[in-house]
């Protein structure tokens, strides 16, 4: 009889743990909202190749802005 009672208690414990795990979270506790889109960034055009790149990544030079140091040096060499 005591084994039957022990088995019943274990089954009840597993049932309670499984029911708690399968239950959806509270709506206010869930954060399924998508992340806000990234803000647009100012784009500049490379004076050597014409590629557009973000302003914070552009390299300034004598003839404008450049996408790389190689393009800046080749443009300034001419």
Phi and psi restraints in degrees (value plus and minus 20) as a CYANA .aco file:
   2 UNK   PHI     -87.1   -47.1
   2 UNK   PSI     -50.6   -10.6
   3 UNK   PHI     -88.5   -48.5
   3 UNK   PSI     -55.9   -15.9
   4 UNK   PHI     -85.5   -45.5
   4 UNK   PSI     -62.3   -22.3
   5 UNK   PHI     -85.3   -45.3
   5 UNK   PSI     -61.0   -21.0
   6 UNK   PHI     -83.8   -43.8
   6 UNK   PSI     -63.5   -23.5
   7 UNK   PHI     -82.6   -42.6
   7 UNK   PSI     -60.3   -20.3
   8 UNK   PHI     -84.9   -44.9
   8 UNK   PSI     -61.1   -21.1
   9 UNK   PHI     -86.5   -46.5
   9 UNK   PSI     -60.9   -20.9
  10 UNK   PHI     -85.4   -45.4
  10 UNK   PSI     -62.0   -22.0
  11 UNK   PHI     -82.7   -42.7
  11 UNK   PSI     -60.5   -20.5
  12 UNK   PHI     -84.7   -44.7
  12 UNK   PSI     -60.4   -20.4
  13 UNK   PHI     -84.8   -44.8
  13 UNK   PSI     -64.7   -24.7
  14 UNK   PHI     -84.6   -44.6
  14 UNK   PSI     -57.6   -17.6
  15 UNK   PHI     -83.9   -43.9
  15 UNK   PSI     -63.5   -23.5
  16 UNK   PHI     -86.5   -46.5
  16 UNK   PSI     -61.1   -21.1
  17 UNK   PHI     -86.2   -46.2
  17 UNK   PSI     -60.8   -20.8
  18 UNK   PHI     -87.6   -47.6
  18 UNK   PSI     -58.0   -18.0
  19 UNK   PHI     -88.0   -48.0
  19 UNK   PSI     -57.0   -17.0
  20 UNK   PHI     -90.6   -50.6
  20 UNK   PSI     -58.1   -18.1
  21 UNK   PHI     -91.0   -51.0
  21 UNK   PSI     -54.4   -14.4
  22 UNK   PHI    -104.3   -64.3
  22 UNK   PSI     -30.6     9.4
  23 UNK   PHI     -94.9   -54.9
  23 UNK   PSI     114.1   154.1
  24 UNK   PHI     -86.8   -46.8
  24 UNK   PSI     132.6   172.6
  25 UNK   PHI     -91.2   -51.2
  25 UNK   PSI     145.8   185.8
  26 UNK   PHI     -83.8   -43.8
  26 UNK   PSI     123.9   163.9
  27 UNK   PHI     -79.9   -39.9
  27 UNK   PSI     -57.8   -17.8
  28 UNK   PHI     -95.1   -55.1
  28 UNK   PSI     -41.0    -1.0
  29 UNK   PHI    -103.8   -63.8
  29 UNK   PSI     -38.5     1.5
  30 UNK   PHI    -101.3   -61.3
  30 UNK   PSI     124.5   164.5
  31 UNK   PHI    -148.9  -108.9
  31 UNK   PSI      50.4    90.4
  32 UNK   PHI    -113.5   -73.5
  32 UNK   PSI     -11.7    28.3
  33 UNK   PHI     -89.1   -49.1
  33 UNK   PSI     118.6   158.6
  34 UNK   PHI     -89.5   -49.5
  34 UNK   PSI     133.5   173.5
  35 UNK   PHI     -86.4   -46.4
  35 UNK   PSI     124.6   164.6
  36 UNK   PHI     -84.1   -44.1
  36 UNK   PSI     128.0   168.0
  37 UNK   PHI     -85.2   -45.2
  37 UNK   PSI     132.1   172.1
  38 UNK   PHI     -87.2   -47.2
  38 UNK   PSI     125.0   165.0
  39 UNK   PHI     -92.1   -52.1
  39 UNK   PSI     125.3   165.3
  40 UNK   PHI     -82.2   -42.2
  40 UNK   PSI     125.5   165.5
  41 UNK   PHI    -132.5   -92.5
  41 UNK   PSI     127.3   167.3
  42 UNK   PHI     -88.2   -48.2
  42 UNK   PSI     113.2   153.2
  43 UNK   PHI    -132.0   -92.0
  43 UNK   PSI     122.5   162.5
  44 UNK   PHI    -143.4  -103.4
  44 UNK   PSI     140.0   180.0
  45 UNK   PHI    -127.3   -87.3
  45 UNK   PSI     112.9   152.9
  46 UNK   PHI     -86.4   -46.4
  46 UNK   PSI     112.4   152.4
  47 UNK   PHI     -91.7   -51.7
  47 UNK   PSI     -38.5     1.5
  48 UNK   PHI    -111.4   -71.4
  48 UNK   PSI     -74.4   -34.4
  49 UNK   PHI    -127.2   -87.2
  49 UNK   PSI     -34.8     5.2
  50 UNK   PHI      66.4   106.4
  50 UNK   PSI     -17.3    22.7
  51 UNK   PHI     -90.4   -50.4
  51 UNK   PSI     118.9   158.9
  52 UNK   PHI    -108.1   -68.1
  52 UNK   PSI     118.7   158.7
  53 UNK   PHI    -166.0  -126.0
  53 UNK   PSI     136.8   176.8
  54 UNK   PHI     -80.4   -40.4
  54 UNK   PSI     125.3   165.3
  55 UNK   PHI     -81.6   -41.6
  55 UNK   PSI     -53.2   -13.2
  56 UNK   PHI     -96.0   -56.0
  56 UNK   PSI     -30.2     9.8
  57 UNK   PHI    -123.6   -83.6
  57 UNK   PSI     -26.2    13.8
  58 UNK   PHI     -96.6   -56.6
  58 UNK   PSI     125.7   165.7
  59 UNK   PHI    -121.7   -81.7
  59 UNK   PSI     102.1   142.1
  60 UNK   PHI     -93.9   -53.9
  60 UNK   PSI     130.1   170.1
  61 UNK   PHI    -170.4  -130.4
  61 UNK   PSI    -193.4  -153.4
  62 UNK   PHI     -90.6   -50.6
  62 UNK   PSI     -50.4   -10.4
  63 UNK   PHI    -126.6   -86.6
  63 UNK   PSI     -10.0    30.0
  64 UNK   PHI     120.5   160.5
  64 UNK   PSI    -167.6  -127.6
  65 UNK   PHI    -133.8   -93.8
  65 UNK   PSI     135.0   175.0
  66 UNK   PHI    -154.6  -114.6
  66 UNK   PSI     136.8   176.8
  67 UNK   PHI    -105.6   -65.6
  67 UNK   PSI     -40.2    -0.2
  68 UNK   PHI    -171.8  -131.8
  68 UNK   PSI     144.4   184.4
  69 UNK   PHI     -87.3   -47.3
  69 UNK   PSI     -52.0   -12.0
  70 UNK   PHI     -85.4   -45.4
  70 UNK   PSI     -61.4   -21.4
  71 UNK   PHI     -88.3   -48.3
  71 UNK   PSI     -57.2   -17.2
  72 UNK   PHI     -83.5   -43.5
  72 UNK   PSI     -65.2   -25.2
  73 UNK   PHI     -89.6   -49.6
  73 UNK   PSI     -57.1   -17.1
  74 UNK   PHI     -89.8   -49.8
  74 UNK   PSI     -55.1   -15.1
  75 UNK   PHI     -89.0   -49.0
  75 UNK   PSI     -62.7   -22.7
  76 UNK   PHI     -93.6   -53.6
  76 UNK   PSI     -41.6    -1.6
  77 UNK   PHI     -94.1   -54.1
  77 UNK   PSI     -44.7    -4.7
